[in-house]
Amino acid sequence: MPEQVQAPHLEQCGTPSAWLQGRCVTPNCPRWLRSDVMRSLRGVLLFKLGVMAAAAFVRRAVPSQGDEESDELRLVAIFNGITLASRAKAFTGGSMLAWYGGIDVDLREVELAPEARLSLNTLFGGIAIKTPPGWRVESELKAIAGGIDTRTSPDDPDAPVLTLTGTALFGGIAVRAKGTTNEPAPAADGPLARDTAE
């Protein structure tokens, strides 16, 4: 029966199962095979697999609902992105969840219903919303190691009101007032602008 020849690193550290369990059996074992390093790598791997399994479950359990004409939106972006330009006639709000994903919604052609409310939540993701300049946006958003930017607040007390609630956890939420989609883009100027005139 021929002798089995093992690679030098196998002879130093025992069996592969000893590596995976973090038990290196010799003092001259490489650092990356020592128990503290393997334990950390195993923890990171298990965490990542757990997050991916949870995301896959949530993605199937909570699908996105709504389209360009819907008065209520339920958008869920998990490990992907969603772009939507709404044209709803009586937008009441809804919810958006971005988990390792992104959502970009254009509400500039929407007619807002009274007491419209939109719940926005991010977890390592981002949500960007464009609103018409005439809307008043009341923000009840909270950030935990994330960012929130709401730059839409006309002083008109009779302006349509959109109330925002939710949390940005290690993510970002941006709500900006933009002109209508039919307006031409402003001309670029400054040192980085290209001169396109012939």
C-alpha positions as CSV (number, residue, x, y, z in Angstrom):
1,M,0.0,0.0,0.0
2,P,1.6,3.3,-1.0
3,E,2.2,5.9,1.7
4,Q,0.1,9.0,1.7
5,V,2.0,12.2,1.4
6,Q,0.6,15.3,3.1
7,A,1.5,18.8,2.3
8,P,3.8,20.5,4.9
9,H,1.1,22.8,6.3
10,L,-1.2,19.7,6.9
11,E,1.6,18.0,8.9
12,Q,2.1,21.2,11.0
13,C,-1.6,21.8,11.9
14,G,-3.3,18.4,12.0
15,T,-6.4,17.6,10.1
16,P,-8.6,20.0,8.1
17,S,-11.4,19.5,10.7
18,A,-9.0,20.9,13.3
19,W,-8.6,24.0,11.3
20,L,-12.3,24.6,10.9
21,Q,-12.9,24.1,14.6
22,G,-10.0,26.5,15.4
23,R,-7.8,23.9,17.0
24,C,-4.3,24.1,15.6
25,V,-2.3,21.2,17.2
26,T,1.3,22.5,16.8
27,P,3.0,25.6,18.1
28,N,4.4,26.5,14.7
29,C,1.0,26.7,13.1
30,P,0.4,29.7,10.7
31,R,-1.4,32.7,12.4
32,W,-4.4,32.5,10.1
33,L,-5.1,28.9,11.3
34,R,-5.0,29.7,15.0
35,S,-8.1,29.5,17.0
36,D,-8.7,33.2,17.6
37,V,-8.5,34.0,13.9
38,M,-10.6,31.1,12.8
39,R,-13.2,32.0,15.4
40,S,-13.5,35.5,14.1
41,L,-13.7,34.4,10.5
42,R,-16.4,31.8,11.4
43,G,-18.3,34.5,13.2
44,V,-18.2,36.9,10.2
45,L,-19.2,34.1,7.9
46,L,-22.1,33.0,10.0
47,F,-23.3,36.6,10.4
48,K,-23.2,37.2,6.7
49,L,-25.0,34.0,5.9
50,G,-27.6,34.9,8.5
51,V,-28.2,38.4,7.0
52,M,-28.5,36.9,3.5
53,A,-31.0,34.3,4.7
54,A,-33.1,36.8,6.5
55,A,-33.0,39.1,3.5
56,A,-34.1,36.3,1.2
57,F,-37.0,35.5,3.6
58,V,-38.1,39.1,3.9
59,R,-37.9,39.6,0.1
60,R,-40.3,36.7,-0.5
61,A,-42.6,37.5,2.5
62,V,-42.9,41.3,1.7
63,P,-43.0,41.9,-2.0
64,S,-43.2,45.3,-3.5
65,Q,-46.7,46.6,-4.5
66,G,-47.7,49.5,-6.6
67,D,-46.9,51.1,-9.9
68,E,-46.9,54.5,-11.6
69,E,-50.7,54.9,-11.3
70,S,-51.1,53.5,-7.7
71,D,-52.3,55.8,-5.0
72,E,-50.5,53.8,-2.3
73,L,-47.0,52.3,-2.6
74,R,-45.3,49.5,-0.8
75,L,-41.8,49.3,-2.1
76,V,-39.2,46.8,-0.9
77,A,-35.6,46.9,-2.2
78,I,-33.5,44.1,-0.7
79,F,-30.1,43.7,-2.4
80,N,-31.5,45.5,-5.5
81,G,-32.8,48.8,-6.7
82,I,-36.2,50.3,-7.6
83,T,-36.8,53.4,-9.7
84,L,-40.4,54.7,-10.0
85,A,-41.9,57.9,-11.5
86,S,-45.4,58.1,-10.0
87,R,-48.4,59.7,-11.6
88,A,-51.0,58.9,-9.0
89,K,-54.2,61.1,-8.9
90,A,-54.8,60.8,-5.1
91,F,-51.5,59.7,-3.5
92,T,-52.1,58.6,0.0
93,G,-48.6,57.4,0.8
94,G,-47.4,54.0,1.8
95,S,-44.1,52.5,2.8
96,M,-40.6,52.0,1.5
97,L,-37.9,49.7,2.8
98,A,-34.4,49.7,1.5
99,W,-32.2,46.9,2.9
100,Y,-28.8,46.8,1.2
101,G,-30.6,48.4,-1.7
102,G,-31.8,51.6,-3.1
103,I,-35.2,53.3,-4.0
104,D,-35.5,56.3,-6.2
105,V,-39.1,57.7,-6.4
106,D,-40.2,60.8,-8.4
107,L,-43.5,62.3,-7.1
108,R,-43.4,65.5,-9.1
109,E,-46.4,64.5,-11.2
110,V,-48.5,63.3,-8.3
111,E,-51.7,64.9,-6.9
112,L,-51.5,64.6,-3.1
113,A,-54.5,63.3,-1.1
114,P,-55.2,64.9,2.3
115,E,-53.3,63.5,5.2
116,A,-50.8,61.6,3.0
117,R,-48.3,59.7,5.0
118,L,-45.1,57.9,3.8
119,S,-43.1,55.5,6.0
120,L,-39.4,55.3,5.0
121,N,-37.0,52.8,6.5
122,T,-33.4,52.0,5.5
123,L,-30.9,49.4,6.7
124,F,-27.6,49.9,5.0
125,G,-29.5,51.3,2.0
126,G,-30.8,54.5,0.6
127,I,-34.1,56.2,-0.4
128,A,-34.2,59.3,-2.6
129,I,-37.6,61.1,-3.2
130,K,-38.2,64.1,-5.5
131,T,-41.3,66.2,-4.7
132,P,-42.8,69.3,-6.4
133,P,-41.7,72.6,-5.0
134,G,-45.2,73.5,-3.8
135,W,-45.5,70.7,-1.3
136,R,-44.8,71.1,2.4
137,V,-43.0,68.1,3.8
138,E,-43.2,67.4,7.5
139,S,-40.5,65.0,8.7
140,E,-40.6,62.7,11.7
141,L,-37.7,60.7,10.4
142,K,-34.9,59.5,12.7
143,A,-31.3,58.6,11.9
144,I,-29.2,56.0,13.8
145,A,-25.7,56.1,12.3
146,G,-27.3,57.3,9.1
147,G,-28.3,60.5,7.4
148,I,-31.5,62.4,6.6
149,D,-31.8,65.3,4.2
150,T,-35.2,66.9,3.7
151,R,-35.0,70.2,1.8
152,T,-38.6,71.0,1.0
153,S,-40.6,73.3,3.3
154,P,-42.5,76.2,1.7
155,D,-44.1,78.6,4.1
156,D,-47.5,78.3,2.5
157,P,-50.0,77.0,5.1
158,D,-52.4,75.9,2.4
159,A,-49.8,73.8,0.5
160,P,-50.4,70.0,0.3
161,V,-48.7,68.2,3.2
162,L,-46.7,64.9,3.0
163,T,-45.8,63.5,6.4
164,L,-42.7,61.3,6.5
165,T,-42.0,58.8,9.3
166,G,-39.3,56.1,9.7
167,T,-35.7,55.4,10.4
168,A,-32.4,55.5,8.6
169,L,-30.2,52.9,10.2
170,F,-26.7,52.9,8.7
171,G,-28.4,54.3,5.6
172,G,-29.7,57.6,4.1
173,I,-32.9,59.3,3.2
174,A,-33.0,62.3,0.9
175,V,-36.2,64.2,0.0
176,R,-35.7,67.2,-2.3
177,A,-38.1,69.6,-4.0
178,K,-37.4,69.6,-7.8
179,G,-39.1,71.4,-10.7
180,T,-41.4,69.5,-13.0
181,T,-40.0,66.9,-15.3
182,N,-40.8,69.1,-18.3
183,E,-38.5,71.9,-17.2
184,P,-35.2,72.0,-19.1
185,A,-32.1,71.2,-17.0
186,P,-30.2,74.3,-15.8
187,A,-27.1,75.2,-17.8
188,A,-23.9,74.0,-16.2
189,D,-21.3,76.6,-15.3
190,G,-18.1,76.7,-13.4
191,P,-14.6,75.3,-13.9
192,L,-15.8,71.7,-14.6
193,A,-18.6,72.6,-17.1
194,R,-18.0,71.7,-20.7
195,D,-18.5,74.3,-23.4
196,T,-20.7,72.6,-26.0
197,A,-21.3,75.7,-28.1
198,E,-19.9,75.2,-31.6
